[in-house]
Amino acid sequence: MKVKKAIILPVLLAGLVGCTPKVFTNAGMRPTTSVKMHRSNLMPVYDEYEAARYYTAEVSFKENHMTGIMALSREAENPRRFRMIMMTPFGIPLFDFSLSRDSFIVNSCMEQMNKKVVLNLLEKDFKSLLMLDVPEDFPGVVYMPVKTTKGKWGYSVNTRTGGNNYIIYEKEVGFLRVIQNGGAIKRMNAWFDEQKATIEHPKLGFKMTLTLMPQEE
């Protein structure tokens, strides 16, 4: 039995290496093991915050370009549901969404964005950013840098819709740096630093940049 395991494990890892997503190969990472995980292991960006967070927002979709302020908060009557409201600097609402693991409610939306293809895109993006699209418990593949055990680590995670999220963290501080999901035309790339998140669909001409505003003490 030990001999069989010694043979099978390298074969499995070789198969994983052969289909490593570009987001990991570009970061110099390779698969190391398959594990069972809990959603809390992924350290969603917003889970640590209780109060509302405010962001300056820039949204580009083809020929449309909008700027404004976006508020992100948990709904008081249902802490498992998030509320996202974006308005122009003059207070004109652009969109108002409520979303949870199982729902996406459009409370209001400006005409240019109130299209099924755009709303489906935003639902998928925001659920990925908040990691609402992953089960409570799920299998994942762990990725580590090829030449060192320091710097970063990543996961390939099966989502509730059957796709994959590819996630990279800065190892020393456990800070989320990259999320990628989907493929071909609908692929979403998201990059993070301590103050900013940038979400982009290169093939669709969609880009959103959210910059955290200073919080009142």
C-alpha positions as CSV (number, residue, x, y, z in Angstrom):
1,M,0.0,0.0,0.0
2,K,2.8,2.4,0.8
3,V,4.4,1.7,-2.6
4,K,1.1,2.5,-4.4
5,K,0.7,5.8,-2.5
6,A,4.3,6.7,-3.3
7,I,3.5,6.1,-7.0
8,I,0.1,7.7,-7.1
9,L,0.8,11.0,-5.4
10,P,3.5,12.2,-7.8
11,V,1.3,11.2,-10.7
12,L,-1.6,13.2,-9.3
13,L,0.6,16.3,-8.7
14,A,2.1,16.0,-12.2
15,G,-1.5,16.1,-13.6
16,L,-2.3,19.2,-11.6
17,V,0.9,20.9,-12.7
18,G,0.1,20.2,-16.3
19,C,-3.2,22.1,-16.0
20,T,-2.1,24.9,-13.7
21,P,-4.1,28.1,-14.5
22,K,-2.0,31.0,-15.8
23,V,-2.8,33.2,-12.8
24,F,-0.6,30.8,-10.8
25,T,2.1,30.1,-13.4
26,N,2.5,33.8,-14.0
27,A,3.0,34.2,-10.2
28,G,5.6,31.4,-10.2
29,M,3.3,29.0,-8.2
30,R,2.5,25.3,-8.5
31,P,0.0,22.9,-7.0
32,T,1.2,21.2,-3.8
33,T,-1.8,19.3,-2.4
34,S,-5.5,18.9,-2.4
35,V,-7.3,19.8,0.9
36,K,-10.8,20.0,2.4
37,M,-11.5,23.6,3.5
38,H,-14.0,25.8,5.2
39,R,-15.1,29.2,3.8
40,S,-13.5,31.0,6.8
41,N,-10.1,29.7,5.6
42,L,-10.4,32.1,2.6
43,M,-10.5,35.2,4.7
44,P,-13.1,37.2,2.8
45,V,-12.1,40.9,2.4
46,Y,-15.2,42.3,4.2
47,D,-15.8,39.7,6.9
48,E,-13.7,41.5,9.5
49,Y,-15.7,44.7,9.2
50,E,-18.9,45.5,11.1
51,A,-19.5,49.1,10.1
52,A,-20.3,50.4,6.6
53,R,-17.3,51.0,4.4
54,Y,-17.2,53.8,1.8
55,Y,-15.3,53.8,-1.5
56,T,-14.7,56.1,-4.3
57,A,-15.8,54.2,-7.4
58,E,-14.9,54.4,-11.1
59,V,-16.9,52.2,-13.5
60,S,-16.2,51.9,-17.3
61,F,-18.3,49.7,-19.6
62,K,-17.6,50.1,-23.3
63,E,-18.4,53.8,-24.0
64,N,-19.9,54.5,-20.6
65,H,-17.8,55.9,-17.8
66,M,-19.2,56.7,-14.3
67,T,-17.7,58.0,-11.1
68,G,-19.2,58.1,-7.6
69,I,-19.2,56.8,-4.1
70,M,-20.1,53.3,-3.1
71,A,-21.3,52.2,0.3
72,L,-20.9,48.5,1.4
73,S,-22.6,47.3,4.6
74,R,-24.4,44.4,6.2
75,E,-28.1,44.7,6.4
76,A,-29.2,45.2,10.0
77,E,-32.2,42.8,9.7
78,N,-30.1,40.2,8.0
79,P,-26.4,40.3,8.7
80,R,-25.8,37.5,6.2
81,R,-27.0,39.9,3.4
82,F,-24.9,42.8,2.1
83,R,-26.1,46.1,0.7
84,M,-24.2,47.9,-2.0
85,I,-25.2,51.4,-3.0
86,M,-23.4,53.6,-5.6
87,M,-24.3,57.2,-6.3
88,T,-22.7,60.1,-8.1
89,P,-20.9,62.9,-6.2
90,F,-24.1,64.9,-6.5
91,G,-26.2,62.1,-4.8
92,I,-27.8,60.7,-7.9
93,P,-28.2,56.9,-7.4
94,L,-26.5,54.6,-10.0
95,F,-27.4,51.3,-8.4
96,D,-28.6,49.7,-5.2
97,F,-28.2,46.0,-4.7
98,S,-28.8,43.5,-1.9
99,L,-27.0,40.2,-2.1
100,S,-26.4,37.1,-0.1
101,R,-25.2,33.6,-0.9
102,D,-28.6,32.7,-2.4
103,S,-30.0,36.0,-3.7
104,F,-29.2,39.1,-5.7
105,I,-31.9,41.8,-5.4
106,V,-31.9,44.9,-7.7
107,N,-33.5,47.6,-5.5
108,S,-32.7,50.2,-8.2
109,C,-30.4,50.6,-11.2
110,M,-29.7,53.3,-13.7
111,E,-30.9,52.7,-17.3
112,Q,-27.5,52.2,-18.9
113,M,-26.6,49.4,-16.5
114,N,-30.0,47.9,-16.1
115,K,-29.4,45.1,-18.6
116,K,-29.5,41.4,-17.9
117,V,-25.9,40.8,-19.1
118,V,-24.5,43.6,-16.9
119,L,-26.5,42.7,-13.8
120,N,-25.5,39.0,-14.2
121,L,-21.9,40.2,-14.5
122,L,-22.1,42.4,-11.4
123,E,-23.8,39.6,-9.3
124,K,-21.0,37.2,-10.2
125,D,-18.3,39.7,-9.5
126,F,-19.6,41.0,-6.2
127,K,-20.3,37.5,-4.9
128,S,-16.8,36.5,-5.8
129,L,-15.3,39.6,-4.1
130,L,-17.3,38.8,-0.9
131,M,-16.7,35.0,-1.4
132,L,-20.4,34.3,-1.2
133,D,-20.1,31.9,-4.2
134,V,-18.2,29.2,-2.3
135,P,-19.8,26.6,-0.1
136,E,-19.2,26.4,3.7
137,D,-17.1,23.3,3.2
138,F,-15.4,22.4,-0.1
139,P,-12.4,20.7,-1.7
140,G,-9.5,23.0,-2.9
141,V,-6.1,22.8,-4.4
142,V,-3.2,24.6,-2.6
143,Y,-0.6,26.5,-4.7
144,M,2.8,27.6,-3.4
145,P,5.7,29.4,-4.9
146,V,8.1,27.1,-6.8
147,K,11.4,28.4,-5.4
148,T,10.4,29.4,-1.8
149,T,7.9,28.7,0.9
150,K,7.6,32.5,1.6
151,G,5.8,35.4,0.0
152,K,2.4,34.0,-1.0
153,W,0.1,31.1,-1.4
154,G,-3.0,30.4,-3.4
155,Y,-6.1,28.2,-3.8
156,S,-8.2,26.8,-6.6
157,V,-11.7,26.7,-5.2
158,N,-14.8,25.1,-6.7
159,T,-17.7,27.5,-6.5
160,R,-21.4,26.8,-5.9
161,T,-22.1,27.5,-9.6
162,G,-19.7,24.8,-10.8
163,G,-16.9,27.2,-11.8
164,N,-13.5,27.9,-10.2
165,N,-12.1,30.8,-8.2
166,Y,-8.4,31.2,-8.3
167,I,-7.2,33.1,-5.2
168,I,-3.7,34.4,-4.2
169,Y,-2.9,35.8,-0.7
170,E,0.2,37.5,0.7
171,K,1.4,34.9,3.1
172,E,2.9,36.9,5.9
173,V,-0.2,39.0,6.5
174,G,-2.9,36.9,5.1
175,F,-4.0,39.7,2.8
176,L,-6.0,38.9,-0.4
177,R,-4.2,40.0,-3.5
178,V,-5.8,38.3,-6.5
179,I,-9.1,36.6,-7.5
180,Q,-9.7,35.3,-11.0
181,N,-12.7,33.3,-12.2
182,G,-14.5,32.3,-15.3
183,G,-12.8,31.8,-18.7
184,A,-12.6,33.2,-22.2
185,I,-15.0,36.1,-22.7
186,K,-16.4,36.3,-19.2
187,R,-13.1,35.9,-17.3
188,M,-12.9,38.3,-14.3
189,N,-9.6,39.5,-12.9
190,A,-9.5,41.3,-9.5
191,W,-6.5,42.8,-7.8
192,F,-6.3,44.2,-4.3
193,D,-4.0,46.3,-2.1
194,E,-4.8,47.6,1.3
195,Q,-6.8,50.6,0.0
196,K,-8.0,49.6,-3.5
197,A,-9.7,46.8,-5.5
198,T,-9.7,46.7,-9.3
199,I,-12.1,44.4,-11.1
200,E,-11.8,43.9,-14.8
201,H,-13.4,41.9,-17.7
202,P,-10.9,42.5,-20.5
203,K,-13.0,40.9,-23.2
204,L,-16.1,42.8,-22.3
205,G,-14.6,46.2,-21.8
206,F,-15.7,46.4,-18.2
207,K,-13.6,47.8,-15.4
208,M,-14.4,48.9,-11.8
209,T,-12.0,50.5,-9.4
210,L,-12.9,50.9,-5.7
211,T,-10.7,53.0,-3.4
212,L,-11.4,52.9,0.3
213,M,-12.2,56.3,1.8
214,P,-10.8,57.3,5.2
215,Q,-12.9,56.0,8.0
216,E,-14.2,58.2,10.8
217,E,-12.8,57.4,14.2
